[in-house]
Amino acid sequence: MHMITLHLSGPAGEQPDPDQLAQAMWAQAETTDRVEHLRIRSHPGRVDVVAFLLADEAEAARARARELGRRTITGTAWLAGWSLEDT
C-alpha cells in the first residue's frame, strides 16, 4: 500500500466540505484505482487529500491517485474553478 498526497487549489473564499469531497472522490473511483482509504483536509482555497492505494510501485499509485483527482474535479460541478496542483 502506498500513501499519496494530492493538493487541490481553488478560489480563495471557497472551502469544500471534506466529507462531501470524499463522497465525490469515491463516486469517481474505479475498481482499477485500488483506493483503500481517503483522508481530506479543507482550507479556504486549498484541499489536501491523502489517498492510500494498493500498487506494486509508488509511481503507479501516484499516477492513479492524480487521475482520480482529475476525474473528481471534472466530474463534480461544485469543483468548477478548482485544479490539481503539481507535486
C-alpha positions as CSV (number, residue, x, y, z in Angstrom):
1,M,0.0,0.0,0.0
2,H,1.2,3.5,-0.9
3,M,0.3,6.8,0.6
4,I,-0.1,9.6,-2.0
5,T,-0.7,13.2,-1.2
6,L,-2.7,15.5,-3.6
7,H,-3.3,19.2,-3.3
8,L,-6.2,20.9,-4.9
9,S,-6.3,24.7,-5.3
10,G,-9.3,26.8,-5.9
11,P,-11.0,30.2,-5.3
12,A,-9.7,31.8,-2.1
13,G,-13.0,32.1,-0.4
14,E,-14.2,28.5,-1.1
15,Q,-13.7,25.7,1.3
16,P,-15.2,22.4,0.2
17,D,-16.7,20.1,2.9
18,P,-14.2,17.2,3.4
19,D,-17.0,14.6,3.8
20,Q,-18.7,15.8,0.6
21,L,-15.4,15.8,-1.3
22,A,-14.7,12.3,-0.1
23,Q,-18.1,11.2,-1.3
24,A,-17.4,12.8,-4.7
25,M,-14.0,11.1,-4.9
26,W,-15.4,7.7,-4.0
27,A,-18.1,8.2,-6.7
28,Q,-15.4,8.8,-9.3
29,A,-13.1,5.9,-8.1
30,E,-12.9,2.9,-10.3
31,T,-12.0,-0.6,-9.2
32,T,-8.7,-0.4,-11.0
33,D,-7.7,2.6,-8.9
34,R,-7.4,0.3,-6.0
35,V,-8.1,3.0,-3.4
36,E,-8.3,1.8,0.1
37,H,-8.6,5.0,2.2
38,L,-9.1,8.7,1.7
39,R,-8.3,11.4,4.3
40,I,-9.2,15.0,3.4
41,R,-8.5,18.4,5.0
42,S,-10.0,21.5,3.6
43,H,-8.8,25.1,3.9
44,P,-10.0,28.2,2.2
45,G,-8.7,27.9,-1.4
46,R,-6.9,24.6,-0.8
47,V,-7.7,21.0,-0.1
48,D,-5.2,18.3,1.0
49,V,-6.0,14.7,0.1
50,V,-4.1,11.7,1.4
51,A,-5.0,8.6,-0.6
52,F,-3.9,5.1,0.3
53,L,-3.8,2.9,-2.8
54,L,-2.7,-0.7,-3.4
55,A,0.0,-0.9,-6.1
56,D,3.3,-2.7,-6.8
57,E,5.1,0.6,-7.4
58,A,4.7,4.0,-5.8
59,E,4.7,5.7,-9.2
60,A,1.8,3.7,-10.4
61,A,-0.2,4.6,-7.2
62,R,0.7,8.2,-7.7
63,A,-0.5,8.2,-11.3
64,R,-3.8,6.6,-10.4
65,A,-4.3,9.0,-7.5
66,R,-3.7,12.0,-9.7
67,E,-6.1,10.6,-12.3
68,L,-8.7,10.2,-9.7
69,G,-8.2,13.8,-8.6
70,R,-8.6,15.0,-12.2
71,R,-11.8,12.9,-12.7
72,T,-13.2,14.2,-9.5
73,I,-12.6,17.8,-10.4
74,T,-14.0,17.5,-13.9
75,G,-16.9,15.3,-12.8
76,T,-18.1,17.4,-9.9
77,A,-19.9,20.6,-10.8
78,W,-19.3,22.3,-7.5
79,L,-15.5,21.9,-8.0
80,A,-15.6,24.2,-11.0
81,G,-12.6,26.6,-10.7
82,W,-10.5,24.0,-8.8
83,S,-7.4,22.4,-10.1
84,L,-4.9,19.7,-9.1
85,E,-1.5,21.2,-8.2
86,D,1.7,19.6,-9.5
87,T,3.6,18.0,-6.6
